[in-house]
Amino acid sequence: MTAKIGKMNIIKRVKAPTPKFFKVLRNIGLAMAAIGGTILTAPVALPVVLTTVGGYMAVAGGVVSAVSQLTTREAILSSSEDDKQ
């Protein structure tokens, strides 16, 4: 079932079209990463809780953006075609 998905290399996966939902999710992740990075690099002393939240936001935003970017329409179509066979 997942044989075709596993054969797609990373270059093809990045170049493949990304579904609209994941484009929106990618942009939200980029915004989260930017806000988290801004909090972490603020020129004033911030409370530890706020700095910790900023770090988590930066990491979570980066992960969401990376996963969303690598999600392709081809993989979804390939798995649904395999289910029919």
N, C-alpha and C positions, 0 to 999 in steps of 0.2 A: 504494500500500500504506500509506504513512504519512500520507496526506492528512487523515484524520480526527483523527489525533493532533496534527497541526500546528494544527488549527482550535480546539483547546481553549485558552482564554485562561488567564492565571495565576490569576484569581479562582476560576474553575470548578475548576481543577486543585487548588488548596489545599482547596477545600470537598469535593472528591470523596473517597470512601472510600479509605483506605490499606490495602494488604494487610498481614496480620499480620507477615510476615517483615520488612517495611520499618518497621513500628512498633517491633519489637525493635531493629533496626539504628539507628533514630533515637534510641532511648533510650541505646544504647551510645555513639553519637556525642555526645549531650548530656553523658554522664558523662565522656567523654574531654575534652570542651571545659572542663568544670568542673574536672577535675583539672589540666589544663594551665594554666588561669587561676589556680588556687590556687598552683601552683608559681611562676608568673610574679610573683604579688603577695605572695610570702612576705616577712615582715618581717625575715628574717635573710638574710645574704649566703650565697648558694648557689654551688656550682661552675658554671663557664660551661657545661659539658656538660649539667648538669641543667636549667639555664635554657633552653638551646637545645632540649632534648627537650620541655620544657614548652610552648614556643612552637609547635613542630610538632604537639604533641598538641592544642593549642587550635584551630589552624587545621584540622587533619584532622577533628577532632570536629565543627566547625562545618560543614564541607563535607559530611560524611557525613549529618549531621542535615538539612541543607537539601535534599539530593538525595533522601533517604528520604521527607521530608515531601511532596515534589512528585511522587512516584511514585504513580500511581493505578491502581485496578482497572479503570477504564473504558478506559484506554489499552491495557492488556493484552487486554481483550476486543475492542476495536476492531481491533487488529492481527490477532488470530486470526480474526475474522469476515472481514477482508479477504483472508486467505490462502485461505479456503474458496471465495471467488468467483472 
